Amino acid sequence: MAVRTAVGITLDAGTLHVVELAADGEDVVIRRAICDQLPPEAFANGALTDANVVAETVRQVLRANHLPRRNLCVALGGKLAIARVIEAGAAGAEVQHVIQERISRYAIYENLDVLWKATPLETGEDDKRAFLAAAVSRDEVATLLPALRRAGVRVSHVEPYALAAIRSLATCTAGQEQPTILMILRNESTDFVIVKGTRPLLVRSVDEGARELSRRPEKIEDLLVEARRSVDFCKSRFDGAQPRLWVSIAACEDPVVARGLLGCVKQDMAADVEALPEWPDVAPGANVDEYGRQSWAAVGAAMIALGRNETTPHLNLVPDEWPVAETVQKQLMGVVASVGAAVIAMVIASMMVRMSAGDTAKAAEAASIRMQAHTVSVKMASELKRQAAEAAARVKLWKDVRATIRPSDWTAALEAITGQIPEGVRVREITYRNGVLRLAGETQVTDLVHQVVERLNRLPHLEEANIERLVRAPGPDAQLPEYVITCRLREQRTVPTEKEKNDAR
């Protein structure tokens, strides 16, 4: 049996990892692993800003290391690339609404359109339903894919960084009953991926990354709090379980910060800590860079194209219209080329007719017949273009309808919410994004924050209020506990008039 190969690529703020996997039977081994730096202008605040620079860097790395250009899969990082395991008690059509609402709560989008999908998971418990959901910024995908295509890098699959890490971690720990926590230190954030055997349990991402730790070393305490919470989650979920914690620093560009975090985790955690977890199987004589075997997300992305039945489902976030558009483009280019060839053939045939007769006349007749056949192809291409235009009109109408969904009276809601803040609670920052209001500040007593949430849930303007964060800050300038409360405002749908629908068409 021929050895199958695939290439996984991870694009994150500041870092680029490329891993070539080979599958021979049931074995999956690393053949090559390259870690490189992305230009600083490619990302800003964890978000993609220059897709052309990223695409050119990927092309150069693939070319310099003689990596194959087929079976390419990308795991996209950034603050808007997330994956979550969500438990929902709803059924039927309500499930999609519940999952979308949860996705919106986990990532506070700045009025950006996102691509998201979900697939059911086996929980092993009759009274629970779980779904693995993933989302990325639609704009990032829409700018990244064409840039990669222009650079000659054609990818078939795009998914969030954390989802790819789940796949590789679950595959590596498939035969083990001990819960495993993979703590991935990245430049802009830190991911906590938890699996038990082949079953994903939890994915969490916090804003404290290597760059934040380099500016404020005291923030390491926040990461230690999150690590302890992950360990406690495993112990409470499975009685008597002794979870192990793996700390991966391959996605961090600051080795000083990474080593400092490793030392703190080893000293603080009452769990089995492994500092540098690596992918166990490497081909003999493999070309692997430093930390290449820690590229868990790149390994998980490459697994998609190997044609194996992996434990974690594949959620391809490439928009459905991209393959269709590429097919139509190829058809149009083929039609243009064939019609052009037919026209040239007819011109040559006409010249030959003037010079001779007999066989030349027969050649001209054959060219005319070919020209008629290509005319039919042109008509088919015209029909495809017409259908594409109708589809674009429908998309525009749907976006116009979606644009009419607004909070019923968010100004009144804001006044009502701030009116529930008692003495002893200070609101330092209020942000409103995509129907979600976030209140951040300090409190003298943590019970006051719970009291505020209880009051907010009684307001008619709100669907739900939750405590997103409540920790005691370790810094010398912030001795009071810090809190973050999220409030989702009630929405009303305005139905567009017939005139608005006609204008959209």
Secondary structure, DSSP 4 states (H G I P E B T S, - for coil): -PPEEEEEEEEETTEEEEEEEEEETTEEEEEEEEEEEPPGGGEETTEE--HHHHHHHHHHHHHHTT--SSSEEEEE-STT-EEEEEE----TTHHHHHHHHHHHHHS--SS--EEEEEEEE--S-TT--EEEEEEEEHHHHHHHHHHHHHTT---SEEEEHHHHHHHHHHHHTTT--SEEEEEEE-SS-EEEEEEETTEEEEEEEES--HHHHHH-GGGHHHHHHHHHHHHHHHHHHSTT---EEEEE-TT-S-HHHHHHHHHHHHHH-SSEEESS---S-EEEEEEE-TTGGG-HHHHHHHHGGGT---SSPP---S-THHHHHHHHHHHHHHHHHHHHHHHHHHHHHHHHHHH--THHHHHHHHHHHHHHHHHHHHHHHHHHHHHHHHHHHHHHHHHHHHHT-EES-HHHHHHHHHTT--TTEEEEEEEEETTEEEEEEEESSHHHHHHHHHHHTT-TTEEEEEEEEEEE--STT--SEEEEEEEEEPEEPPPPPHHHHHHH-
